[in-house]
């Protein structure tokens, strides 16, 4: 082979390898707001830093926005995973676009306040069909808690210990309990050993799922997400990383 031809072959090979290496495995769009409770903003900002680092490490594309208008049918076609960090959509058009996205194979990861709902929510599909849980009350102030990993074979929780201490958080309890739904698969829950949990607002007893998936969709909800301590646990961080990769990948829901 002539030197010029050989050089061209090497350069072409290097270009192909470089292009392949730079192609992201999947695309993630995260939504958040700066106009909410300070602890929820703190969480969102730290989550963005966490996700940015993970995107570089695991070769996925990551974008965060405060413009909930981007939750539209045309824009969502570009993304394999949608993340809600500290809020949920309030406009009918945005809600409709998200429902259609999920019903046609999209993926969702929601944290803490992203799942909050009450009598003012007025979104029956999200509350009763998708999240399958209605907010009842919460603990206060934010405190760490022992969690039980209920399914260590699931891709999101595989390799985690049977229990771990989750950093300080405001814990939500639900009625109806999401576990009552045949479609909900609970991955982690609050250990009864935590009760009573709280000081001003105390949770005294009850089943409290904190991480679950609805088997009808490709989704994971995490109750964690209040304040600036959430990413201080290596074990919990691994759970979040695994959720990102499972939801963003091609694994079955």
N, C-alpha and C positions, 0 to 999 in steps of 0.2 A: 504493500500500500504506500502510495506517495505521501511524503510528509504533510502536504497541505490537506490531502484527503483525510489522513489520520487525525490531524488537528481538528478538522471540521467535525469528524465523528465524535471526538472527545467533547468538543464544545456542545454539540447537539445533545449528547448524553447528559452532560452537566445541566443543560437548560431544562431537559425533561425532568430530571431528578429534582431540581430547584422548584419547578412549577408544581410538581407533585407534593413536595414538602410544604409549600406555601398554601395549598388548597385546604381550607378549613373542613373539618369533619362534618360540622353542622353549624347552623346559624341560630343565635339566641337573641331575642328582643325582650328587654326588661323594662317594666313600667314602675314608676314611683312618683311620689309627690313631695314637695318641700313644704306644702301648706297643710300640715297636720301636726299631731302631737310630737313634741321635741324628741322623745325617746324613739318614736317610729322613724323620724328623720335620721337620727343617729344610726339606727340599724341599717337603713337603706344606704347610707353613705359608706358604712363599713362593708356591707354586702357588695357594693359596686367594686370596691378595692379587692375583695376576696375573689369575685368572679373574674375580674380582669386578670389576676394572677393565674387563676385556673385555666382561663382561655389560652394563655400563652403556653402553659404547661401541657395541656391536653389537646391543643390544636383545634379549638373551635372559635368561631367568630362571635363576638359579644358586643352588643350595643344597648345602652340604657337611655331612656328618655322620660321626661316629665310631660310629654305631649300625648295625652290619652287619645287624641284624635288619630294617632297612628294605629290605633286598634281598629283597622278597617280591612275589608276583604282583600283589596288589592295589595296592601302592604303586607298582610300576614302571609301571603303566598311565598314570601322570601324566607320565612323562618320555620325551623323545625321545632322550636321550643319558645314558648312565651312564659315570662316570669313576672309575677306581681309581688313587689317587695313590701309595700306598706299601704296599699289601697286597692280599690277595684273600680271598674267603670261605672259611671252613673248615668250616662246617656244611652237612650234606647238603641241608637244605631251602633254604638260601640259594643253593647251587650249582644246584640243580634249577630254582629260580625264574629265575636268570640265564640258564641254558641255554634255557629256554622263551622268555624275553624276546628273546634274540638270534635264535632260530629263527623268531620271528614278527615280525621286522622291526625290532627294537631296534638301538641303536648303542652302541658301546663305544670308549673311549679309555683305554689303560692305559700307565702309566709304570714303567720300571725294575723295581723289586721286585714290582710287580703281576704280572709275567710269570714271576717266579722259580718254578722247580719242581725237585723232586728225587725220590728214591725214597720219600720220606715224603708226597708230595702226594696220591696216590691219587685223582686226578680225570682219568680217561682221556679224557673228551670235551674238556676244556680243553687238556690237554697235546698230545694227538695229533690232534684234529680242528679245534680252534679256533685256538690259538696255533701249532700245528704246529712246535714247537721244544722241545727238552729242554736245560736248563741243563747246561753242562759245567764251565766254570771262569770266572774273572774276572781282570782286571788290578787291581793295587794298588801304590801309592795312587792316588786319583783324579787324573787328568791330562787336560788338553785333548787333542783329537785332530782331525785333518783328516778330514772326511767327504766322500764322493762322493755327489752327488745323481744317482741313476740314472734317474729319470723326471721330467723337468721339465714334462711335459704333464699330470700328474695334479693334481687340484684341491688336494691337500695340499702339493705341492711346486712348483706352478706359479709361475714368476717368481723362483725361487731361483737363485743362481749354481751353476755346475757343481760347485764345491767350497766349503766354508767350514770355519772352525775352531769346533768345538763346545767349550763350556767344560768345565772339569774335571769328570770323571765316572768312576765305576767301570764298566768296560766288560765286558759278558757275552759269552761265546762259547758256541755251541750245538752239540749233537750228538744227533740229526741236525740238520744245517743246515736252517733253515726254507726256504731257497731250493730244496731238493730236492723240495719239495711242489709239485705242479702248481697248487695253489690259492693259493699265496703269491706276492704281487707285492711285490718289494723296492723301496722308494722311496729309501732312502739306506743307505750302508754305510761301514764304516771303510776309509780309504785304506791300501793296503799300505805306503805311505811312513811310516806310524806305527811299524811294527815295527822293533825290539822295543819293546813298549809296557808300561811298568810298571817297578817297582824291586824290591819284595818279591815280588809275584806278576806274572810277565811273560808277555805274549802274544807269541809269537815269529813266528807266521805263521797263515795260514788266512783263509777267507772269514768276514766278520763283519757280517751285516746288522744295522742299528740301528733302522731304521724300516720297517715293512711292514704290508700289509693282507692279510687272507684274503678272496679274492674271493667266497667263499661267504657271507660275512657283511658287515655294515657295521661295520667295526672298523679301528682303527689301534693298533699297539703301537710305543712309543718306548722305546728302551733308556736314554735320558737320564732322570735323576731321582735322583741321589745327591748330597747336599750343598746348599750355599747359593749355588752359582755358576751354576746351570742357566739362570736367566733374565737373564744378563748379555750375551747375544748377540742383537742385533736380528734377525739372519737366522734363528736358531733360534726366536726368539719368533714370527716370522712363520709358520714351519712349524706351530707349535702353534696359533696363531690360525686358520690355514687348516684344520687338522684339526678344530677345534671347529665351524667354520661348515659344513664339508662333512658331518660326521657329524650335526650337529643339523638340517641342512636337508633338502631333499627330493631332492637329487641322487641319481642312481643309484649303487649301490655298485660 
